[in-house]
């Protein structure tokens, strides 16, 4: 049986869904392309440079997803496991600070540091060859 033709409003909704998916996740797509490039380089031309590229983009992708999806559930779960019966406001504040502020910045900076080290190491190798 031949499926019915896609109506114009459904076509518009499909295009709109694809656009919104891209608009919502374009940074993750860019980091994922970087991960694929890193995997390709590590597979076909293994080197310190390719490993650093792969690690840098993987950490950046994880950092992005951590910011969007992991922070709140992890924070709530950690607070609930540490603080059961008696409130411990100082512990809760430390958990909130580490999970919501320190760890996202640390992940983001670490990813870019790996990429920066990769670029510097590649530049030094190219300079040494000349």
LOFIGU-545873 format. One line per field, with one value per residue: x, y, z of N, C-alpha, C, CB in turn. Coordinates in pm, whole numbers. Last residue first. Glycine has a CB too. Layout:
npx X / ...
npy Y / ...
npz Z / ...
capx X / ...
capy Y / ...
capz Z / ...
cpx X / ...
cpy Y / ...
cpz Z / ...
cbpx X / ...
cbpy Y / ...
cbpz Z / ...
END
This chain:
npx 6054 / 6008 / 5950 / 5700 / 5550 / 5575 / 5452 / 5188 / 5120 / 5125 / 4922 / 4698 / 4694 / 4656 / 4395 / 4253 / 4295 / 4166 / 3901 / 3854 / 3900 / 3691 / 3471 / 3526 / 3528 / 3267 / 3123 / 3245 / 3161 / 2868 / 2728 / 2896 / 2999 / 2766 / 2616 / 2799 / 2808 / 2541 / 2519 / 2699 / 2561 / 2321 / 2186 / 1909 / 1879 / 1833 / 2016 / 2243 / 2361 / 2151 / 2044 / 2266 / 2279 / 2031 / 2053 / 2279 / 2189 / 1968 / 2117 / 2330 / 2257 / 2174 / 2342 / 2598 / 2645 / 2662 / 2900 / 3082 / 3086 / 3205 / 3453 / 3554 / 3575 / 3758 / 3987 / 4026 / 4083 / 4311 / 4484 / 4510 / 4631 / 4878 / 5003 / 4860 / 4756 / 4589 / 4351 / 4252 / 4280 / 4126 / 3872 / 3844 / 3847 / 3616 / 3431 / 3466 / 3374 / 3109 / 3045 / 3066 / 2850 / 2634 / 2640 / 2566 / 2305 / 2063 / 1860 / 1878 / 1818 / 1553 / 1440 / 1467 / 1310 / 1061 / 1020 / 999 / 765 / 580 / 572 / 463 / 214 / 105 / 98 / 112 / 243 / 21 / -5 / 184 / 56 / 84
npy 2266 / 2098 / 2276 / 2371 / 2138 / 2108 / 2341 / 2297 / 2078 / 2197 / 2391 / 2226 / 2082 / 2286 / 2358 / 2126 / 2122 / 2365 / 2306 / 2112 / 2268 / 2454 / 2278 / 2160 / 2390 / 2481 / 2261 / 2250 / 2497 / 2507 / 2276 / 2120 / 2310 / 2439 / 2221 / 2127 / 2350 / 2362 / 2118 / 2166 / 2375 / 2256 / 1981 / 1848 / 1504 / 1290 / 1322 / 1423 / 1263 / 1201 / 1450 / 1561 / 1388 / 1433 / 1709 / 1702 / 1536 / 1684 / 1931 / 1845 / 1719 / 1886 / 2109 / 2058 / 1808 / 1878 / 2031 / 1840 / 1656 / 1824 / 1871 / 1609 / 1567 / 1764 / 1668 / 1404 / 1462 / 1624 / 1443 / 1253 / 1404 / 1471 / 1229 / 1001 / 811 / 840 / 690 / 724 / 991 / 1108 / 1003 / 1112 / 1387 / 1399 / 1333 / 1555 / 1757 / 1678 / 1734 / 2012 / 2067 / 1957 / 2124 / 2360 / 2306 / 2243 / 2417 / 2427 / 2157 / 2146 / 2349 / 2230 / 2000 / 2123 / 2257 / 2039 / 1926 / 2130 / 2140 / 1886 / 1922 / 2111 / 1966 / 1605 / 1346 / 1098 / 774 / 492 / 220 / -118
npz 962 / 1176 / 1382 / 1303 / 1336 / 1614 / 1704 / 1613 / 1769 / 2023 / 1991 / 1948 / 2190 / 2374 / 2295 / 2360 / 2640 / 2703 / 2643 / 2846 / 3079 / 3066 / 3101 / 3354 / 3520 / 3493 / 3605 / 3874 / 3998 / 3988 / 4057 / 4218 / 4408 / 4512 / 4611 / 4805 / 4975 / 5059 / 5195 / 5402 / 5529 / 5609 / 5674 / 5850 / 5916 / 5729 / 5489 / 5274 / 5076 / 4902 / 4835 / 4704 / 4482 / 4357 / 4296 / 4123 / 3917 / 3811 / 3736 / 3549 / 3308 / 3092 / 3032 / 3139 / 3019 / 2751 / 2767 / 2864 / 2654 / 2461 / 2587 / 2592 / 2315 / 2237 / 2384 / 2288 / 2013 / 2041 / 2168 / 1963 / 1763 / 1893 / 1931 / 1689 / 1414 / 1166 / 1178 / 1442 / 1503 / 1297 / 1366 / 1622 / 1556 / 1399 / 1598 / 1767 / 1592 / 1578 / 1845 / 1848 / 1674 / 1818 / 2042 / 1916 / 1826 / 1955 / 1882 / 1607 / 1540 / 1630 / 1474 / 1216 / 1248 / 1296 / 1052 / 879 / 989 / 950 / 671 / 623 / 744 / 571 / 325 / 375 / 194 / 65 / 215 / 96 / -80 / 0
capx 6103 / 6034 / 6072 / 5812 / 5563 / 5623 / 5593 / 5267 / 5126 / 5216 / 5060 / 4739 / 4705 / 4782 / 4504 / 4260 / 4340 / 4310 / 3972 / 3837 / 3984 / 3830 / 3483 / 3513 / 3646 / 3377 / 3102 / 3261 / 3302 / 2956 / 2664 / 2827 / 3087 / 2876 / 2562 / 2757 / 2931 / 2599 / 2435 / 2727 / 2695 / 2319 / 2325 / 1961 / 1912 / 1736 / 1899 / 2160 / 2440 / 2230 / 1959 / 2216 / 2392 / 2068 / 1946 / 2279 / 2305 / 1948 / 2007 / 2352 / 2304 / 2091 / 2202 / 2528 / 2641 / 2550 / 2776 / 3056 / 3033 / 3072 / 3363 / 3529 / 3491 / 3620 / 3935 / 3993 / 3972 / 4191 / 4444 / 4455 / 4497 / 4786 / 4963 / 4965 / 4767 / 4720 / 4434 / 4249 / 4343 / 4270 / 3929 / 3845 / 3948 / 3746 / 3447 / 3495 / 3512 / 3189 / 3040 / 3159 / 2986 / 2667 / 2667 / 2697 / 2411 / 2181 / 1874 / 1897 / 1950 / 1651 / 1446 / 1529 / 1452 / 1121 / 1030 / 1108 / 890 / 611 / 618 / 595 / 306 / 126 / 184 / 39 / 264 / 116 / -63 / 145 / 131 / 0
capy 2370 / 2039 / 2197 / 2465 / 2197 / 2002 / 2319 / 2411 / 2064 / 2086 / 2432 / 2323 / 2012 / 2210 / 2455 / 2171 / 2011 / 2351 / 2403 / 2080 / 2152 / 2501 / 2364 / 2078 / 2304 / 2566 / 2305 / 2142 / 2462 / 2618 / 2375 / 2058 / 2225 / 2516 / 2310 / 2041 / 2303 / 2475 / 2144 / 2057 / 2397 / 2363 / 2027 / 1940 / 1635 / 1329 / 1236 / 1483 / 1314 / 1092 / 1351 / 1622 / 1398 / 1299 / 1660 / 1784 / 1497 / 1552 / 1928 / 1920 / 1638 / 1775 / 2107 / 2184 / 1820 / 1794 / 2088 / 1962 / 1615 / 1769 / 1982 / 1679 / 1480 / 1773 / 1804 / 1429 / 1375 / 1674 / 1566 / 1214 / 1347 / 1573 / 1306 / 1088 / 822 / 901 / 685 / 594 / 892 / 1132 / 978 / 966 / 1331 / 1433 / 1247 / 1421 / 1758 / 1674 / 1596 / 1934 / 2111 / 1904 / 1980 / 2352 / 2330 / 2159 / 2384 / 2550 / 2213 / 2050 / 2365 / 2358 / 1987 / 2034 / 2334 / 2136 / 1849 / 2087 / 2256 / 1921 / 1825 / 2149 / 2083 / 1732 / 1431 / 1208 / 898 / 584 / 345 / 0
capz 869 / 1045 / 1391 / 1309 / 1202 / 1525 / 1734 / 1564 / 1623 / 1993 / 2020 / 1846 / 2062 / 2379 / 2285 / 2220 / 2557 / 2727 / 2560 / 2705 / 3049 / 3054 / 2983 / 3233 / 3510 / 3448 / 3466 / 3776 / 3978 / 3949 / 3969 / 4104 / 4329 / 4453 / 4508 / 4694 / 4910 / 4986 / 5078 / 5307 / 5478 / 5510 / 5683 / 5748 / 5970 / 5831 / 5500 / 5378 / 5186 / 4958 / 4902 / 4828 / 4576 / 4403 / 4383 / 4245 / 3995 / 3873 / 3834 / 3673 / 3419 / 3137 / 2990 / 3168 / 3165 / 2795 / 2715 / 2940 / 2783 / 2438 / 2558 / 2719 / 2397 / 2190 / 2399 / 2428 / 2052 / 1973 / 2237 / 2094 / 1741 / 1843 / 2049 / 1741 / 1560 / 1191 / 1058 / 1377 / 1591 / 1305 / 1234 / 1605 / 1646 / 1339 / 1481 / 1817 / 1640 / 1456 / 1798 / 1929 / 1640 / 1685 / 2058 / 1981 / 1728 / 1979 / 2023 / 1683 / 1513 / 1679 / 1619 / 1247 / 1216 / 1396 / 1176 / 860 / 983 / 1085 / 745 / 570 / 800 / 711 / 341 / 357 / 312 / 44 / 165 / 204 / -91 / 0
cpx 6242 / 6089 / 6109 / 5945 / 5681 / 5644 / 5653 / 5416 / 5208 / 5229 / 5158 / 4884 / 4754 / 4802 / 4639 / 4375 / 4353 / 4367 / 4123 / 3913 / 3974 / 3923 / 3627 / 3535 / 3641 / 3503 / 3215 / 3231 / 3319 / 3097 / 2758 / 2774 / 3017 / 2961 / 2673 / 2703 / 2897 / 2726 / 2492 / 2646 / 2732 / 2456 / 2343 / 2105 / 1962 / 1758 / 1799 / 2030 / 2354 / 2317 / 2039 / 2130 / 2347 / 2179 / 1981 / 2174 / 2309 / 2066 / 1982 / 2239 / 2308 / 2131 / 2118 / 2379 / 2565 / 2535 / 2655 / 2925 / 2998 / 3009 / 3220 / 3434 / 3457 / 3526 / 3790 / 3932 / 3930 / 4070 / 4320 / 4407 / 4431 / 4644 / 4860 / 4913 / 4887 / 4739 / 4573 / 4348 / 4348 / 4341 / 4081 / 3909 / 3958 / 3859 / 3578 / 3517 / 3554 / 3338 / 3118 / 3161 / 3090 / 2810 / 2702 / 2735 / 2550 / 2298 / 2006 / 1921 / 1976 / 1792 / 1545 / 1545 / 1526 / 1270 / 1096 / 1129 / 1009 / 741 / 657 / 654 / 448 / 221 / 208 / 132 / 198 / 125 / 43 / 87 / 87 / 88
cpy 2404 / 2140 / 2136 / 2390 / 2291 / 2058 / 2212 / 2394 / 2177 / 2064 / 2320 / 2366 / 2107 / 2135 / 2384 / 2269 / 2052 / 2234 / 2398 / 2176 / 2112 / 2384 / 2408 / 2161 / 2217 / 2482 / 2391 / 2184 / 2359 / 2572 / 2483 / 2162 / 2173 / 2430 / 2386 / 2125 / 2215 / 2433 / 2257 / 2079 / 2291 / 2390 / 2131 / 1982 / 1727 / 1472 / 1290 / 1402 / 1358 / 1138 / 1236 / 1523 / 1457 / 1305 / 1523 / 1734 / 1574 / 1508 / 1789 / 1901 / 1714 / 1710 / 2003 / 2176 / 1946 / 1798 / 2009 / 2027 / 1738 / 1724 / 1935 / 1797 / 1546 / 1683 / 1815 / 1567 / 1401 / 1593 / 1628 / 1336 / 1305 / 1518 / 1410 / 1156 / 907 / 919 / 746 / 585 / 755 / 1026 / 997 / 930 / 1180 / 1374 / 1274 / 1325 / 1623 / 1677 / 1580 / 1788 / 2030 / 1942 / 1916 / 2204 / 2322 / 2188 / 2313 / 2522 / 2337 / 2103 / 2268 / 2376 / 2115 / 2019 / 2251 / 2216 / 1942 / 2006 / 2217 / 2039 / 1850 / 2051 / 2122 / 1850 / 1566 / 1292 / 1007 / 713 / 439 / 124
cpz 907 / 946 / 1256 / 1310 / 1197 / 1384 / 1645 / 1589 / 1562 / 1843 / 1985 / 1867 / 1954 / 2247 / 2285 / 2199 / 2410 / 2646 / 2582 / 2615 / 2902 / 3019 / 2960 / 3107 / 3384 / 3427 / 3412 / 3632 / 3866 / 3910 / 3918 / 4006 / 4203 / 4362 / 4436 / 4579 / 4790 / 4912 / 4993 / 5179 / 5374 / 5450 / 5573 / 5778 / 5859 / 5880 / 5602 / 5385 / 5304 / 5075 / 4962 / 4904 / 4709 / 4507 / 4441 / 4344 / 4128 / 3961 / 3892 / 3774 / 3552 / 3268 / 3063 / 3139 / 3204 / 2947 / 2763 / 2897 / 2868 / 2569 / 2533 / 2696 / 2530 / 2270 / 2357 / 2449 / 2197 / 2015 / 2173 / 2171 / 1871 / 1827 / 2009 / 1867 / 1601 / 1341 / 1075 / 1261 / 1526 / 1390 / 1237 / 1472 / 1633 / 1423 / 1410 / 1700 / 1694 / 1491 / 1667 / 1883 / 1719 / 1645 / 1924 / 2000 / 1790 / 1887 / 2053 / 1831 / 1598 / 1659 / 1682 / 1398 / 1249 / 1372 / 1287 / 988 / 969 / 1090 / 888 / 646 / 750 / 781 / 487 / 379 / 285 / 171 / 154 / 144 / 20 / 0
cbpx 6014 / 5908 / 6056 / 5800 / 5434 / 5523 / 5611 / 5220 / 4984 / 5168 / 5075 / 4647 / 4569 / 4781 / 4496 / 4127 / 4244 / 4338 / 3920 / 3690 / 3943 / 3877 / 3392 / 3375 / 3657 / 3405 / 2972 / 3172 / 3362 / 2965 / 2551 / 2712 / 3135 / 2963 / 2462 / 2650 / 3019 / 2631 / 2293 / 2693 / 2798 / 2265 / 2430 / 1871 / 2017 / 1743 / 1940 / 2131 / 2526 / 2318 / 1857 / 2135 / 2504 / 2111 / 1812 / 2252 / 2435 / 1924 / 1881 / 2367 / 2440 / 2089 / 2193 / 2589 / 2784 / 2569 / 2779 / 3171 / 3134 / 3079 / 3414 / 3661 / 3561 / 3612 / 4019 / 4118 / 4012 / 4210 / 4559 / 4560 / 4506 / 4836 / 5086 / 5008 / 4778 / 4733 / 4364 / 4109 / 4268 / 4297 / 3866 / 3700 / 3917 / 3762 / 3331 / 3381 / 3529 / 3153 / 2894 / 3120 / 3002 / 2567 / 2545 / 2696 / 2393 / 2143 / 1758 / 1774 / 1963 / 1634 / 1308 / 1447 / 1471 / 1053 / 890 / 1076 / 887 / 497 / 510 / 584 / 261 / -9 / 124 / -82 / 417 / 72 / -179 / 266 / 111 / -95
cbpy 2496 / 1978 / 2087 / 2555 / 2272 / 1883 / 2281 / 2539 / 2063 / 1956 / 2472 / 2445 / 1951 / 2111 / 2556 / 2235 / 1892 / 2329 / 2544 / 2081 / 2033 / 2568 / 2488 / 2012 / 2214 / 2680 / 2382 / 2026 / 2409 / 2718 / 2439 / 1970 / 2107 / 2578 / 2408 / 1939 / 2224 / 2590 / 2177 / 1919 / 2396 / 2490 / 1907 / 2065 / 1624 / 1234 / 1095 / 1635 / 1430 / 1032 / 1297 / 1750 / 1483 / 1212 / 1653 / 1931 / 1522 / 1449 / 1977 / 2067 / 1585 / 1673 / 2081 / 2296 / 1823 / 1650 / 2093 / 2061 / 1527 / 1651 / 2061 / 1728 / 1344 / 1737 / 1901 / 1415 / 1228 / 1668 / 1666 / 1138 / 1228 / 1627 / 1373 / 1194 / 682 / 1037 / 755 / 563 / 884 / 1271 / 1072 / 909 / 1368 / 1586 / 1267 / 1370 / 1863 / 1793 / 1551 / 1942 / 2262 / 1956 / 1909 / 2426 / 2466 / 2016 / 2296 / 2641 / 2246 / 1914 / 2346 / 2473 / 1951 / 1897 / 2381 / 2231 / 1748 / 2004 / 2366 / 1954 / 1682 / 2154 / 2201 / 1740 / 1447 / 1296 / 945 / 617 / 410 / 0
cbpz 870 / 989 / 1496 / 1433 / 1162 / 1523 / 1881 / 1630 / 1563 / 2060 / 2169 / 1848 / 2022 / 2498 / 2401 / 2179 / 2570 / 2878 / 2588 / 2668 / 3137 / 3186 / 2998 / 3228 / 3634 / 3550 / 3456 / 3814 / 4108 / 4061 / 4039 / 4154 / 4413 / 4563 / 4569 / 4740 / 5011 / 5083 / 5122 / 5369 / 5592 / 5571 / 5667 / 5739 / 6082 / 5949 / 5538 / 5349 / 5139 / 4850 / 4804 / 4797 / 4515 / 4285 / 4306 / 4211 / 3916 / 3765 / 3769 / 3641 / 3388 / 3033 / 2844 / 3087 / 3224 / 2748 / 2562 / 2922 / 2857 / 2340 / 2438 / 2782 / 2421 / 2042 / 2320 / 2514 / 2034 / 1819 / 2237 / 2176 / 1646 / 1709 / 2116 / 1634 / 1623 / 1118 / 947 / 1328 / 1723 / 1363 / 1129 / 1612 / 1788 / 1326 / 1384 / 1909 / 1747 / 1362 / 1778 / 2078 / 1669 / 1580 / 2121 / 2118 / 1664 / 1964 / 2067 / 1666 / 1365 / 1608 / 1680 / 1188 / 1067 / 1393 / 1221 / 742 / 865 / 1142 / 747 / 419 / 765 / 785 / 268 / 453 / 344 / -77 / 255 / 296 / -232 / 120
END
